[in-house]
């Protein structure tokens, strides 16, 4: 087993989002990675510039952030060749590590565009170093930039940020300081390639909560009627936690409920509706143990939303 700490840089349509390719809003132009052994010792590095095909002209933000020229990209190789080279270098037992969740999504989106997803099966279990950094050093998930995290840890800056290999190196340096048990306890799941059928659904338990990732549904309504999606089972004892407040809509993409286990108290259920590229839906449901005070906040939130919606219906009449 090897850890693959990687970073991607990408370009976008220089003429604005509305004129971009909807199947490929971001085109990868650079791949950088470091390979670490199971003890997190450095083994090897990978770097490849990718010659753009969809967006040959650089977006002004790409120029500013990456300090790269179009002539530099002309020296690169096509994405198909680059990603084959990268996946071969990664090896069959790679555990991916990234700063945040976007790199894995864009890697798969680019691979899908070129009909190459067979090289990287999903869903992908990986380590989100940005999330782990927040948990390890600030006690909660944070959205610090990589450079901000390096400054926080007072680490030496050996190279320019926003270049793939340099950012992979900085990410690896932070990862080496994360406790092993914390990394194993709080791994992440990328669902760009989401479960398609019931047998593919994912259920996993973390130290403070459980997570369920459903199969696909044709509509949001179908998803929130499914028994697997709406059930609330205590992840500590396995018994059904009876709903004190049934699932209610928080907004167009999220639902919430309150459940109670006689052995372990209150649990907050959250169901986030995700839309696939093909227009179908799946649900990421979490169940977290909470205090009685937090349970009251959910009740207040439900009541406030009800009142707001009643007022809106009255105004619309």
N, C-alpha and C positions, 0 to 999 in steps of 0.2 A: 504493500500500500504506500502511495505517495500523496502528499498534499500538493495540489496545484494552485498556487496563488497567482491569479491573473488579473489583468486590467485591459480594457479596450478603449480605444479612442474612435470616434465616429464623426461623420459629416452629415449635414442635412441639406435640404433643398435651398439653394442660395436665393431663390426668388420668392420665398415665403411658403408657409405650411400648406396653403390652399393649392399650390402648384406642385406639391411633392407627390411621390408615389405612395399611395395609401398602404400598399403591401410592404413597403420598406421606407418608413419615415427617417430612419437613421442608418447610414451605410458605414460599416466598419472600415477604417483606414489604417489601423495599427493594432497589433496584438503583442502584449508583453507578459511574460510569466516566469515564475520561479518554481522549481521543483524542490520540495522538502521531504526528507524521509520521515518515518513514523515518530522520530524523536525531534523533529523540526530542525534538523540540520540541513544546510543548503547542499543540493546535489547537482543542479543544472539550471540553466536559464534558456529562455526562448524569446526571440524578438523577430517580428516580421512586419514590414510596411506592406499595406495592401493597396493595389492600384484600383481607384474607383471606376465604376462603370455607370452607375445610375446618376450620381451627382459629381460630375467631373470638375465643376467649378467649386471652390471652397466657399462656404458660408462665412460671412465676415466674423461671426463669433468663433468659428473654428480657427480662423487665422489668428485671432486675438489670444485665444486660450492655449492653443497648441504651439504657436510660433512655428508653423510648418508651411511650406510652400507647395504649390501645385506641382512644381518641377521635382520636388522630393518624392511625391506620390507616384510620379511617372516611373520611378525606379523600382516600384513595388511589383508584387506578383498578383495575379487574379485571386479573388476571394476563395474560389473553389480549390485552387492549389494551396493557398495559405491555410485554410481550415483543415484540409486533409493532413498537411504537414504538422499542424498544431495537435490534432487529435492523436496522431501516431506518436508524437513526442510525449503526450500526456500518459499514454499507456492505458491498459484495461482496468486498473484498480485505482483510478484517480479519485481523490476527494477534493472537490473544488472549494476554493476560498476566494471571496471577493469583498470589496468595500461597497456595501449596499447590495441591492437586489437587481439593479438595472443591467449590469454587464451580462449576466446569464440570460436575461430576457432578450437582449439585443443580439447576443450570439445565436440564440435559437431562431430568432426572427430572420436574421440574415441567412442562416442555414436553411430555413424553411423556404425562403425566397428562391434559393437555388436547388430545392428538392434534395436536401442533404441531411434531414433530421434523423435518418436511419443511423447516422454516426454518433448520435447523442440521444439516447432514450430518456424520456421523462415520465413522471415527475422526477426532479433531481433533488436529492438530499445534499445539502452543502453547508458551509460555514459563512455566515454574514459577519465579517469582522467589524463592520461599523456597529452592528447591534451588540456584538460581544464586548466591544470597547466600552460602550455605554453601560452595560451591565457590570463589567469588571471595575470600572473606574468612577462611575457616577451613580451606580445603583439603579439605573433605569435605561431604557432604550433612548438613544439620542440620535440626532441627525447631523452631527459634526462633520465638517468636511475633512478629508484626509489630512490636509495641511494643518488644519486647526487641531486635529488629534495629535499630530507630530509635535506641534508647539506645546500642547497641554502636557505631553510626556517629556518635553525638553530633549527630544532626540535630535541628533545631528542631521542637517539637511545636506545631503551629498549630491543632489541632482535636481534638475528642474521638475516641478510638478506638472501634471497634465501631459506627460509622455508615458506611454504604456509600461515600459520596462521599469522606469523609475517609480511609478505609482505602485506597481506590483511589489517592488522591493520595500517601499515604505509600509505597505499593507502587511507584508511578511514579517517585518520587524515588529509591528504591533502584535501580530498573531502570536509570535514567539513568547510574548509576555502574558498572554491570556492563560489562566489556569486550565489544564487539560480537562479536568472534570467539568468545568463550566462550559467549555466548548462542546463537549459530548452531550451535556444536559440540554443545551440550548441551540441545537442545530436548527437549520432552516430548511424549508421545503419550497422549491420553485415549481409552480404549476402552470407554466406557459404551455406545457404539454399535459393538460389536466386529465384526471381519470375520465374514461369514457363510459364504463359500465359499472354495475354494482360491485362486481368482484374486484374492480380496480380501486374502489374507494379506500381512502386512507384514514386510519384512526391511530393517534399517537398521544402519549401522555408526557407532559413536561412537569417539572417540579411543582409549579403553582397552578397549572391549568391543563386541560385536554384540548386537542384539536382534531376536527373531523373535516375531511375534504371530500365532497360528494361527487357523484357521477354527473353527466350532462343532462340538462332539461331543455325543453323547447321554449319555456317561458319562465319568468320570475314566479308567477303564480303556481305553476307546476312544482317548482323547486320548493316553495314554502309550504306545500301540501304534503310533501314526501315524509313518510314516517322516520326514515333514517336521519333526515335533516332536522326535524323538530324535536326528536327525543332528547331528554335530559337525564343522562345516567351519571351518577356520582363516580368520578374517576378514582376516588380513594377507597371505596368499598364495593363498587359495582352495582349498587342498588339504584333503582329508579328514583330520581329526585323529583318530587311532585311539583308541578308548576303552581306558583302562587300568583304570578302574572303571566298570562299567555303571551306568545310572541306578538309583538306589535312593531309597526313600521316606524323607524326613527327618521329615515329619509329614503330616497329612491333606491339606495344601494345597501341599506343595512336594517336589520331587525334586532330586537332585544327581548329577553324574557327574564323572569326571576323564578328560580326553583329552590326547593328546600329538601334536604336529606335529613332524616331524623337522627342520623349518626354524626353528620359533619356540618350541618347548618346550611346557610344560604349560598347559592351559586348564581352568578350572572351569566346568562347565555347571550352570545353575540353571533349573528349570522350575517356575513358579508356576501353579497351577490356579485359574482364576477362574470363578465361577458367575454366569450371567446372571439377569436378573429372571424369565426364562421357565424357569429350571431346567436350562439346558444349560451346557456347559463349553467354555472355550477356554484356551489356554496362552500365557503370556508366558515365553519362554526367552531367557536371556542366556548368552553365552560370553565369559569374561574371561581374559586372560593372567595367569598366576600364577607364583610362584617354586616351586622344588623343595620348599622347606620348607612352603609352603602346600599343596602337593600331598600331602605326608605328613600334614598335618592332616586332609585329606579322607579319607585312608585310615583314620586313627585314628577319625574320626567314624563312618565306615561300620562299622568293627569294633565300636565301642562300642554302636551301635544294634543290631547283630546280637546282641551278648551280652545286652543289655537285653531284647530281644524273646524270646530263647531262655529267659531266666529267667522271664519272664512266662508263657510257654506252659507251662513246667514247674510254676509255681505254680497255674495254672488247672486242671491235670489232677487 
